[in-house]
Amino acid sequence: MTTTPLLSSVEMATFVANGFHRMDAVVPDELNEQAIGVFDAGVPPVPYGTPVDKAFPEGSFARRLIAIPAVAGAIRSLVGPDPTVDHHAVHIREPHEGGAQPLHGDAIIDTRTDAFDVQLMYYPQEVTGTMGGTLSVPGSHLRRTNESDTGRYQNLRGQTRLTCPAGTVVLLHHGIWHGGRRNDSDIRRYMFKIRFNPTVPQVRTWDVSDLDDPRVPEELSRYFPWCEHATARLEIYNRIRVWRALTGNAAFDIDYWATRVANRPGRV
């Protein structure tokens, strides 16, 4: 592919509902084969808020990773052009280490509804169930928590534990509840993470040709089993607020929920 494919409106709505966008086996074998050697040698740190072209010089492994057309297009769709790198890290889970990471979100309480950071997670090798994988709770990203407030929860209905082929990339909303599971295999498990901060308003930064597709409100109306029906409506309301900001359409609504809440008649 020589072009940078942007996400569709339906895919963006799915991200707003789920809190992630997954691309299986999108990284070529050539890069996957180099990855572990690069990670073992150490990825140089960069200061917070460094522009991508300065954080990852041309020809570096990280730069080649995020230049893959499908990856580049998804990043641009979610955070817009010219994001900065908040931080990056290589996460390694040792064989039979016997411990798991608590469920957490990667931020202090973040009340933004008109902006969000995106975290890229790259898996250079196949991740099997025995290797643990990254656990996440779809739809949890707009429930406001502070870092490891959720660490006391052991299992939630609807959680997923990632198993995937080599070369898989997942882009996460910064607030999604997640944690690395313990590795019960004989193989070291690697994951490379980059957090991107937007530098422009995240308004219509994707392919909006299907903006009126009826599947958009269907995706935004999705229910998840980890919360009861009543509070699930609050999550849908939160998604409406995000979608209004992303599209620049302050009138967008689902079942009149946000319109009703915002109604403040003036006095005569």
Secondary structure, DSSP 8 states (H G I E B T S, - for coil): --S----BHHHHHHHHHHSEEEETT-S-HHHHHHHHHHHHH------TTEEHHHHS-TTSHHHHHHTSHHHHHHHHHHH-SS-EEEEEEEEEE-TT-------B-SSS----SS---EEEEEE-S-B-GGG--EEE-TT-TTS---TTGGGG----TT-EE--B-TTEEEEEETT--EEE----SSS-EEEEEEEEE-SS--SS-SBGGGTT-THHHHHHT---TTS-HHHHHHHHHHHHHHHHHHHT-TT--STTHHHHHT------
